[in-house]
């Protein structure tokens, strides 16, 4: 670095994660090998969001700024040979969004130091990122503690002359979760036809909308579990769970360019039918009674662990509403399995953002006393620690996206055979 042997930014207590309204402070450390004339030493604290129509591009189409403050820590003078330190402090505004990095946009914060030298001399610059966590308290979201349910009925033709209907009903225990919690799903499939259905599929999906002149919608399947077929004339019940991995929170309060939502989608491959259950991912869990359970699920549903197939349970009553005999639907595959095929079990504290949380599953876990922070949307989630611990990437096996696409939302299934025939007949009649 020429005349500079050391040029560094150190945050107080090595803290790298901050909240709205907090003060961010630190020291600029400079060690020179010879005298350095300067006009000013300035520290700038900056936060902004940029989005682009092209993946992984830094040429943003639209930008917005949340924070931009500059502090002059030294005026015109000379840095003599030796060590120098300059303290700084900034107050973070109350309404700033959480840090975020996605393929089409970022919300980033950093501290930048510039040594402004006389004319024709080289200026020296250095910057260091920090991260904002604007907590989403699920207790403040209306009606989030109640279970969520949806029903879809599909009428279809098969063998050209026969017809039937399939009812798909899905219920989740809540509408809001934090990383590490379990989404408990209870699905009923009533096959009122003479043909077996296709497999049933449940997915946790993340939708990120980047608002530019040509908006981009990025869909990512976070976790996926597949159940077996339902035989002709049968009523089946399928109980499964999805562990919420480390994910950015729903919504980005204070940001007008990036919007994040999550939903559960349960679908049949044949006949093509699907239901979606919108959910929230937050940072502060719901205050709920330990005995609370899903109102519509039978006894034993709360004890299901992700598996393939699920563990045997106490099914309670085998007769469901309407007097139809129900059978337990086995699970064929679950993306949240370890390589041995066993179910992954995880304590909610493993993905907590609170200080004192347990470390994520890793061969070299970080200091358990340091808070964890999730930034990325990808399959590789970096965790940033504070204290005297270096940032540590997790080897979390829970995030195994089987599908990644950039497309419109929601997924619209193609028309069924019956719908296609109806459209064709309508076209013929109109021409006549």
PABA-55037 format. One record per residue (C-alpha): residue in one letter; x, y, z; residue number from 1. Coordinates in pm, whole numbers, plus 50000, padded with zeros to 5 digits. Example, Ala and Ser with C-alpha at 12.3 -4.5 7.8 and 13.67 -1.06 7.14 Angstrom:
+---+-------+-------+-------+-----+
: r :    px :    py :    pz :   k :
+---+-------+-------+-------+-----+
: A : 51230 : 49550 : 50780 :   1 :
: S : 51367 : 49894 : 50714 :   2 :
+---+-------+-------+-------+-----+
This chain:
+---+-------+-------+-------+-----+
: r :    px :    py :    pz :   k :
+---+-------+-------+-------+-----+
: X : 50000 : 50000 : 50000 :   1 :
: X : 50296 : 50231 : 49947 :   2 :
: X : 50339 : 50459 : 50245 :   3 :
: X : 50070 : 50274 : 50440 :   4 :
: X : 50168 : 49958 : 50624 :   5 :
: X : 49823 : 49921 : 50777 :   6 :
: X : 49489 : 50077 : 50681 :   7 :
: X : 49191 : 49915 : 50848 :   8 :
: X : 48842 : 49970 : 50991 :   9 :
: X : 48752 : 49807 : 51322 :  10 :
: X : 48398 : 49812 : 51459 :  11 :
: X : 48354 : 49841 : 51836 :  12 :
: X : 48358 : 49491 : 51991 :  13 :
: X : 48391 : 49353 : 51636 :  14 :
: X : 48017 : 49389 : 51599 :  15 :
: X : 47890 : 49344 : 51242 :  16 :
: X : 47511 : 49312 : 51286 :  17 :
: X : 47307 : 49616 : 51391 :  18 :
: X : 46944 : 49713 : 51430 :  19 :
: X : 46752 : 50028 : 51333 :  20 :
: X : 46819 : 50320 : 51569 :  21 :
: X : 47147 : 50175 : 51701 :  22 :
: X : 47481 : 50353 : 51692 :  23 :
: X : 47759 : 50206 : 51484 :  24 :
: X : 48103 : 50303 : 51608 :  25 :
: X : 48459 : 50201 : 51550 :  26 :
: X : 48813 : 50310 : 51479 :  27 :
: X : 49015 : 50382 : 51167 :  28 :
: X : 49365 : 50238 : 51216 :  29 :
: X : 49655 : 50366 : 51007 :  30 :
: X : 50024 : 50273 : 51027 :  31 :
: X : 50266 : 50464 : 50802 :  32 :
: X : 50621 : 50379 : 50697 :  33 :
: X : 50693 : 50741 : 50597 :  34 :
: X : 50525 : 51077 : 50638 :  35 :
: X : 50198 : 51120 : 50445 :  36 :
: X : 50047 : 51459 : 50366 :  37 :
: X : 49668 : 51467 : 50347 :  38 :
: X : 49391 : 51719 : 50291 :  39 :
: X : 49129 : 51530 : 50493 :  40 :
: X : 49044 : 51187 : 50635 :  41 :
: X : 48676 : 51116 : 50590 :  42 :
: X : 48450 : 50834 : 50707 :  43 :
: X : 48127 : 50768 : 50518 :  44 :
: X : 47840 : 50543 : 50634 :  45 :
: X : 47618 : 50438 : 50346 :  46 :
: X : 47321 : 50208 : 50287 :  47 :
: X : 47129 : 50154 : 49964 :  48 :
: X : 46935 : 49911 : 49747 :  49 :
: X : 46992 : 49843 : 49378 :  50 :
: X : 46801 : 49614 : 49142 :  51 :
: X : 46873 : 49500 : 48788 :  52 :
: X : 46701 : 49305 : 48511 :  53 :
: X : 47016 : 49098 : 48464 :  54 :
: X : 47126 : 48837 : 48717 :  55 :
: X : 47442 : 48911 : 48915 :  56 :
: X : 47484 : 49254 : 48759 :  57 :
: X : 47604 : 49563 : 48946 :  58 :
: X : 47475 : 49794 : 48673 :  59 :
: X : 47150 : 49865 : 48853 :  60 :
: X : 46841 : 49989 : 48669 :  61 :
: X : 46686 : 50140 : 48982 :  62 :
: X : 46839 : 50242 : 49317 :  63 :
: X : 46723 : 50392 : 49644 :  64 :
: X : 46924 : 50523 : 49939 :  65 :
: X : 46860 : 50470 : 50311 :  66 :
: X : 47170 : 50613 : 50477 :  67 :
: X : 47450 : 50845 : 50367 :  68 :
: X : 47648 : 51032 : 50634 :  69 :
: X : 48005 : 51161 : 50614 :  70 :
: X : 48230 : 51249 : 50908 :  71 :
: X : 48567 : 51425 : 50878 :  72 :
: X : 48791 : 51273 : 51145 :  73 :
: X : 49102 : 51476 : 51053 :  74 :
: X : 49161 : 51795 : 50856 :  75 :
: X : 49462 : 51902 : 50651 :  76 :
: X : 49790 : 51782 : 50803 :  77 :
: X : 50064 : 51519 : 50803 :  78 :
: X : 50056 : 51161 : 50924 :  79 :
: X : 50398 : 51099 : 51080 :  80 :
: X : 50568 : 50761 : 51073 :  81 :
: X : 50399 : 50526 : 51316 :  82 :
: X : 50047 : 50427 : 51426 :  83 :
: X : 49738 : 50652 : 51417 :  84 :
: X : 49376 : 50589 : 51515 :  85 :
: X : 49063 : 50793 : 51452 :  86 :
: X : 48732 : 50706 : 51622 :  87 :
: X : 48397 : 50747 : 51445 :  88 :
: X : 48030 : 50700 : 51528 :  89 :
: X : 47705 : 50711 : 51330 :  90 :
: X : 47340 : 50668 : 51429 :  91 :
: X : 47143 : 50430 : 51209 :  92 :
: X : 46797 : 50565 : 51110 :  93 :
: X : 46490 : 50398 : 51258 :  94 :
: X : 46334 : 50301 : 50923 :  95 :
: X : 46593 : 50097 : 50734 :  96 :
: X : 46538 : 49756 : 50571 :  97 :
: X : 46720 : 49433 : 50653 :  98 :
: X : 47034 : 49352 : 50454 :  99 :
: X : 46960 : 49128 : 50159 : 100 :
: X : 47145 : 48974 : 49865 : 101 :
: X : 46965 : 48819 : 49571 : 102 :
: X : 47053 : 48747 : 49207 : 103 :
: X : 46874 : 49059 : 49081 : 104 :
: X : 46930 : 49304 : 49364 : 105 :
: X : 47094 : 49385 : 49696 : 106 :
: X : 47041 : 49587 : 50010 : 107 :
: X : 47391 : 49665 : 50135 : 108 :
: X : 47548 : 49876 : 50409 : 109 :
: X : 47912 : 49974 : 50446 : 110 :
: X : 48157 : 50212 : 50613 : 111 :
: X : 48411 : 50369 : 50378 : 112 :
: X : 48725 : 50564 : 50473 : 113 :
: X : 48907 : 50796 : 50232 : 114 :
: X : 49245 : 50962 : 50286 : 115 :
: X : 49224 : 51262 : 50054 : 116 :
: X : 49578 : 51353 : 49950 : 117 :
: X : 49714 : 51666 : 49774 : 118 :
: X : 49689 : 51702 : 49398 : 119 :
: X : 49875 : 51445 : 49185 : 120 :
: X : 49910 : 51215 : 49488 : 121 :
: X : 49732 : 50886 : 49533 : 122 :
: X : 49414 : 50883 : 49742 : 123 :
: X : 49373 : 50587 : 49977 : 124 :
: X : 49035 : 50418 : 50022 : 125 :
: X : 48905 : 50124 : 50220 : 126 :
: X : 48557 : 50000 : 50306 : 127 :
: X : 48399 : 49741 : 50532 : 128 :
: X : 48044 : 49602 : 50520 : 129 :
: X : 47805 : 49574 : 50812 : 130 :
: X : 47461 : 49418 : 50826 : 131 :
: X : 47119 : 49546 : 50927 : 132 :
: X : 46853 : 49325 : 51083 : 133 :
: X : 46513 : 49492 : 51105 : 134 :
: X : 46330 : 49225 : 51302 : 135 :
: X : 45989 : 49102 : 51187 : 136 :
: X : 45781 : 49024 : 51496 : 137 :
: X : 45521 : 48767 : 51395 : 138 :
: X : 45306 : 48864 : 51693 : 139 :
: X : 45238 : 49196 : 51518 : 140 :
: X : 45096 : 49035 : 51202 : 141 :
: X : 44712 : 49015 : 51217 : 142 :
: X : 44547 : 48670 : 51233 : 143 :
: X : 44879 : 48492 : 51193 : 144 :
: X : 44830 : 48253 : 51487 : 145 :
: X : 44534 : 48076 : 51327 : 146 :
: X : 44564 : 47772 : 51107 : 147 :
: X : 44550 : 47815 : 50731 : 148 :
: X : 44354 : 47591 : 50495 : 149 :
: X : 44251 : 47569 : 50131 : 150 :
: X : 44049 : 47329 : 49916 : 151 :
: X : 44058 : 47251 : 49545 : 152 :
: X : 43822 : 47020 : 49356 : 153 :
: X : 43922 : 46894 : 49013 : 154 :
: X : 43685 : 46734 : 48765 : 155 :
: X : 43854 : 46538 : 48490 : 156 :
: X : 43798 : 46287 : 48212 : 157 :
: X : 43996 : 45971 : 48167 : 158 :
: X : 43979 : 45690 : 47911 : 159 :
: X : 43793 : 45946 : 47694 : 160 :
: X : 43449 : 45843 : 47818 : 161 :
: X : 43476 : 45820 : 48197 : 162 :
: X : 43487 : 46112 : 48437 : 163 :
: X : 43557 : 46169 : 48802 : 164 :
: X : 43650 : 46425 : 49064 : 165 :
: X : 43933 : 46462 : 49312 : 166 :
: X : 43919 : 46683 : 49621 : 167 :
: X : 44244 : 46820 : 49761 : 168 :
: X : 44230 : 46982 : 50106 : 169 :
: X : 44537 : 47118 : 50285 : 170 :
: X : 44577 : 47265 : 50633 : 171 :
: X : 44880 : 47411 : 50811 : 172 :
: X : 44904 : 47463 : 51185 : 173 :
: X : 44993 : 47835 : 51164 : 174 :
: X : 45055 : 48116 : 50920 : 175 :
: X : 45389 : 48235 : 51055 : 176 :
: X : 45720 : 48071 : 51147 : 177 :
: X : 46082 : 48153 : 51225 : 178 :
: X : 46385 : 47957 : 51096 : 179 :
: X : 46414 : 47626 : 51279 : 180 :
: X : 46041 : 47590 : 51341 : 181 :
: X : 45839 : 47318 : 51174 : 182 :
: X : 45552 : 47370 : 50930 : 183 :
: X : 45300 : 47096 : 51005 : 184 :
: X : 45092 : 47002 : 50703 : 185 :
: X : 44779 : 46787 : 50698 : 186 :
: X : 44646 : 46692 : 50355 : 187 :
: X : 44328 : 46506 : 50260 : 188 :
: X : 44278 : 46364 : 49912 : 189 :
: X : 43940 : 46218 : 49819 : 190 :
: X : 43959 : 46035 : 49488 : 191 :
: X : 43602 : 45995 : 49360 : 192 :
: X : 43705 : 45832 : 49035 : 193 :
: X : 43800 : 45495 : 48894 : 194 :
: X : 44160 : 45598 : 48823 : 195 :
: X : 44459 : 45639 : 49053 : 196 :
: X : 44587 : 45992 : 49101 : 197 :
: X : 44942 : 46104 : 49041 : 198 :
: X : 45183 : 46170 : 49326 : 199 :
: X : 45116 : 46455 : 49568 : 200 :
: X : 45383 : 46720 : 49610 : 201 :
: X : 45427 : 46979 : 49889 : 202 :
: X : 45677 : 47263 : 49848 : 203 :
: X : 45796 : 47561 : 50049 : 204 :
: X : 45840 : 47834 : 49788 : 205 :
: X : 46008 : 48173 : 49809 : 206 :
: X : 45895 : 48450 : 49572 : 207 :
: X : 46113 : 48760 : 49539 : 208 :
: X : 45988 : 49046 : 49321 : 209 :
: X : 46241 : 49302 : 49197 : 210 :
: X : 46067 : 49622 : 49093 : 211 :
: X : 46236 : 49775 : 48790 : 212 :
: X : 46104 : 49915 : 48463 : 213 :
: X : 46069 : 49548 : 48364 : 214 :
: X : 45983 : 49373 : 48694 : 215 :
: X : 46157 : 49043 : 48762 : 216 :
: X : 45997 : 48766 : 48969 : 217 :
: X : 46234 : 48507 : 49110 : 218 :
: X : 46078 : 48180 : 49233 : 219 :
: X : 46277 : 47931 : 49436 : 220 :
: X : 46167 : 47598 : 49580 : 221 :
: X : 46328 : 47583 : 49924 : 222 :
: X : 46212 : 47239 : 50038 : 223 :
: X : 46006 : 46969 : 49871 : 224 :
: X : 45836 : 46650 : 49986 : 225 :
: X : 45658 : 46396 : 49767 : 226 :
: X : 45382 : 46158 : 49871 : 227 :
: X : 45245 : 45848 : 49703 : 228 :
: X : 44948 : 45811 : 49470 : 229 :
: X : 44589 : 45776 : 49590 : 230 :
: X : 44414 : 45469 : 49454 : 231 :
: X : 44081 : 45487 : 49275 : 232 :
: X : 43784 : 45544 : 49503 : 233 :
: X : 44000 : 45597 : 49810 : 234 :
: X : 44023 : 45872 : 50071 : 235 :
: X : 44379 : 45930 : 50192 : 236 :
: X : 44539 : 46141 : 50462 : 237 :
: X : 44896 : 46266 : 50434 : 238 :
: X : 45078 : 46419 : 50731 : 239 :
: X : 45421 : 46571 : 50681 : 240 :
: X : 45645 : 46846 : 50810 : 241 :
: X : 45887 : 47094 : 50656 : 242 :
: X : 46161 : 47247 : 50871 : 243 :
: X : 46205 : 47618 : 50797 : 244 :
: X : 46573 : 47665 : 50707 : 245 :
: X : 46768 : 47991 : 50747 : 246 :
: X : 46581 : 48234 : 50520 : 247 :
: X : 46543 : 48609 : 50480 : 248 :
: X : 46229 : 48737 : 50648 : 249 :
: X : 45903 : 48806 : 50467 : 250 :
: X : 45874 : 49165 : 50354 : 251 :
: X : 46160 : 49411 : 50374 : 252 :
: X : 46012 : 49700 : 50570 : 253 :
: X : 46150 : 50027 : 50439 : 254 :
: X : 46245 : 49891 : 50096 : 255 :
: X : 46037 : 49984 : 49791 : 256 :
: X : 46229 : 49783 : 49533 : 257 :
: X : 46237 : 49425 : 49667 : 258 :
: X : 45942 : 49226 : 49802 : 259 :
: X : 45971 : 48878 : 49957 : 260 :
: X : 45681 : 48641 : 50018 : 261 :
: X : 45659 : 48271 : 50102 : 262 :
: X : 45389 : 48013 : 50044 : 263 :
: X : 45324 : 47642 : 50072 : 264 :
: X : 45207 : 47481 : 49750 : 265 :
: X : 45050 : 47135 : 49754 : 266 :
: X : 44966 : 46984 : 49418 : 267 :
: X : 44867 : 46664 : 49242 : 268 :
: X : 45049 : 46569 : 48927 : 269 :
: X : 44736 : 46399 : 48793 : 270 :
: X : 44477 : 46533 : 48766 : 271 :
: X : 44654 : 46869 : 48777 : 272 :
: X : 44526 : 47043 : 49090 : 273 :
: X : 44701 : 47272 : 49337 : 274 :
: X : 44637 : 47484 : 49644 : 275 :
: X : 44860 : 47751 : 49798 : 276 :
: X : 44885 : 47863 : 50160 : 277 :
: X : 45058 : 48201 : 50210 : 278 :
: X : 45289 : 48207 : 50514 : 279 :
: X : 45520 : 48455 : 50685 : 280 :
: X : 45883 : 48394 : 50779 : 281 :
: X : 45988 : 48620 : 51066 : 282 :
: X : 46253 : 48668 : 51331 : 283 :
: X : 46045 : 48669 : 51651 : 284 :
: X : 45825 : 48363 : 51703 : 285 :
: X : 45460 : 48365 : 51795 : 286 :
: X : 45376 : 48343 : 52164 : 287 :
: X : 45168 : 48030 : 52178 : 288 :
: X : 45064 : 47764 : 52424 : 289 :
: X : 45273 : 47443 : 52420 : 290 :
: X : 44952 : 47239 : 52386 : 291 :
: X : 44834 : 47424 : 52078 : 292 :
: X : 44774 : 47198 : 51776 : 293 :
: X : 44620 : 47214 : 51432 : 294 :
: X : 44238 : 47228 : 51474 : 295 :
: X : 44160 : 47010 : 51175 : 296 :
: X : 44434 : 46748 : 51200 : 297 :
: X : 44371 : 46416 : 51374 : 298 :
: X : 44548 : 46306 : 51688 : 299 :
: X : 44915 : 46235 : 51644 : 300 :
: X : 44977 : 46484 : 51362 : 301 :
: X : 45198 : 46699 : 51583 : 302 :
: X : 45445 : 46414 : 51623 : 303 :
: X : 45532 : 46362 : 51257 : 304 :
: X : 45896 : 46416 : 51158 : 305 :
: X : 46011 : 46465 : 50798 : 306 :
: X : 46082 : 46121 : 50662 : 307 :
: X : 46045 : 45887 : 50373 : 308 :
: X : 45815 : 45724 : 50455 : 309 :
: X : 45692 : 45893 : 50776 : 310 :
: X : 45717 : 45713 : 51105 : 311 :
: X : 45423 : 45508 : 51224 : 312 :
: X : 45186 : 45711 : 51436 : 313 :
: X : 44873 : 45683 : 51641 : 314 :
: X : 44619 : 45759 : 51371 : 315 :
: X : 44332 : 45785 : 51611 : 316 :
: X : 44005 : 45757 : 51425 : 317 :
: X : 44022 : 45589 : 51084 : 318 :
: X : 43687 : 45729 : 50981 : 319 :
: X : 43706 : 46084 : 50848 : 320 :
: X : 43432 : 46335 : 50786 : 321 :
: X : 43163 : 46195 : 50560 : 322 :
: X : 43206 : 45838 : 50678 : 323 :
: X : 43471 : 45737 : 50421 : 324 :
: X : 43740 : 45492 : 50521 : 325 :
: X : 44072 : 45671 : 50524 : 326 :
: X : 44416 : 45531 : 50453 : 327 :
: X : 44754 : 45673 : 50552 : 328 :
: X : 44945 : 45804 : 50250 : 329 :
: X : 45319 : 45718 : 50260 : 330 :
: X : 45593 : 45966 : 50174 : 331 :
: X : 45818 : 45880 : 49878 : 332 :
: X : 46091 : 46141 : 49918 : 333 :
: X : 46181 : 46448 : 50124 : 334 :
: X : 46445 : 46705 : 50028 : 335 :
: X : 46525 : 46760 : 50396 : 336 :
: X : 46700 : 46428 : 50439 : 337 :
: X : 47062 : 46369 : 50518 : 338 :
: X : 47269 : 46153 : 50278 : 339 :
: X : 47183 : 45837 : 50469 : 340 :
: X : 46814 : 45889 : 50394 : 341 :
: X : 46723 : 45957 : 50753 : 342 :
: X : 46505 : 46248 : 50856 : 343 :
: X : 46683 : 46565 : 50958 : 344 :
: X : 46588 : 46672 : 51308 : 345 :
: X : 46677 : 47020 : 51422 : 346 :
: X : 46616 : 47232 : 51726 : 347 :
: X : 46456 : 47571 : 51650 : 348 :
: X : 46743 : 47737 : 51836 : 349 :
: X : 46983 : 47618 : 51568 : 350 :
: X : 46858 : 47893 : 51339 : 351 :
: X : 46783 : 48159 : 51598 : 352 :
: X : 46889 : 48518 : 51541 : 353 :
: X : 46900 : 48587 : 51914 : 354 :
: X : 47226 : 48614 : 52108 : 355 :
: X : 47325 : 48294 : 52280 : 356 :
: X : 47179 : 48075 : 52006 : 357 :
: X : 47320 : 47736 : 51926 : 358 :
: X : 47552 : 47711 : 51628 : 359 :
: X : 47427 : 47577 : 51294 : 360 :
: X : 47517 : 47218 : 51205 : 361 :
: X : 47877 : 47236 : 51086 : 362 :
: X : 48198 : 47042 : 51110 : 363 :
: X : 48360 : 47351 : 51264 : 364 :
: X : 48078 : 47535 : 51441 : 365 :
: X : 48132 : 47897 : 51541 : 366 :
: X : 48128 : 48026 : 51895 : 367 :
: X : 47788 : 47933 : 52036 : 368 :
: X : 47773 : 48257 : 52231 : 369 :
: X : 47773 : 48468 : 51914 : 370 :
: X : 47450 : 48569 : 51739 : 371 :
: X : 47385 : 48434 : 51392 : 372 :
: X : 47264 : 48630 : 51093 : 373 :
: X : 47132 : 48505 : 50761 : 374 :
: X : 47181 : 48717 : 50450 : 375 :
: X : 47164 : 48515 : 50130 : 376 :
: X : 46868 : 48361 : 49951 : 377 :
: X : 47076 : 48083 : 49800 : 378 :
: X : 47144 : 47726 : 49892 : 379 :
: X : 47463 : 47840 : 50063 : 380 :
: X : 47372 : 48054 : 50364 : 381 :
: X : 47653 : 48259 : 50519 : 382 :
: X : 47634 : 48325 : 50892 : 383 :
: X : 47800 : 48635 : 51031 : 384 :
: X : 47915 : 48635 : 51391 : 385 :
: X : 48019 : 48904 : 51632 : 386 :
: X : 48276 : 48888 : 51906 : 387 :
: X : 48626 : 48755 : 51838 : 388 :
: X : 48498 : 48503 : 51585 : 389 :
: X : 48549 : 48516 : 51210 : 390 :
: X : 48241 : 48488 : 50982 : 391 :
: X : 48167 : 48119 : 50938 : 392 :
: X : 47977 : 47959 : 50647 : 393 :
: X : 47734 : 47686 : 50747 : 394 :
: X : 47724 : 47338 : 50597 : 395 :
: X : 47351 : 47320 : 50671 : 396 :
: X : 47202 : 47020 : 50490 : 397 :
: X : 46846 : 47148 : 50517 : 398 :
: X : 46857 : 47373 : 50212 : 399 :
: X : 46850 : 47153 : 49906 : 400 :
: X : 46648 : 47338 : 49642 : 401 :
: X : 46538 : 47077 : 49386 : 402 :
: X : 46408 : 47349 : 49155 : 403 :
: X : 46516 : 47698 : 49064 : 404 :
: X : 46342 : 47919 : 48810 : 405 :
: X : 46264 : 48276 : 48717 : 406 :
: X : 45905 : 48294 : 48605 : 407 :
: X : 45563 : 48439 : 48674 : 408 :
: X : 45364 : 48363 : 48989 : 409 :
: X : 45161 : 48169 : 49070 : 410 :
: X : 45229 : 47850 : 48879 : 411 :
: X : 44932 : 47796 : 48650 : 412 :
: X : 44875 : 47430 : 48557 : 413 :
: X : 44806 : 47355 : 48190 : 414 :
: X : 44440 : 47295 : 48097 : 415 :
: X : 44302 : 46950 : 48167 : 416 :
: X : 44182 : 46720 : 47893 : 417 :
: X : 43821 : 46814 : 47969 : 418 :
: X : 43898 : 47186 : 47955 : 419 :
: X : 44082 : 47141 : 47626 : 420 :
: X : 43786 : 46954 : 47477 : 421 :
: X : 43545 : 47223 : 47598 : 422 :
: X : 43760 : 47494 : 47438 : 423 :
: X : 43776 : 47302 : 47111 : 424 :
: X : 43399 : 47252 : 47104 : 425 :
: X : 43342 : 47621 : 47175 : 426 :
: X : 43569 : 47713 : 46884 : 427 :
: X : 43382 : 47476 : 46649 : 428 :
: X : 43042 : 47612 : 46755 : 429 :
: X : 43155 : 47970 : 46708 : 430 :
: X : 43272 : 47898 : 46352 : 431 :
: X : 42934 : 47740 : 46271 : 432 :
+---+-------+-------+-------+-----+
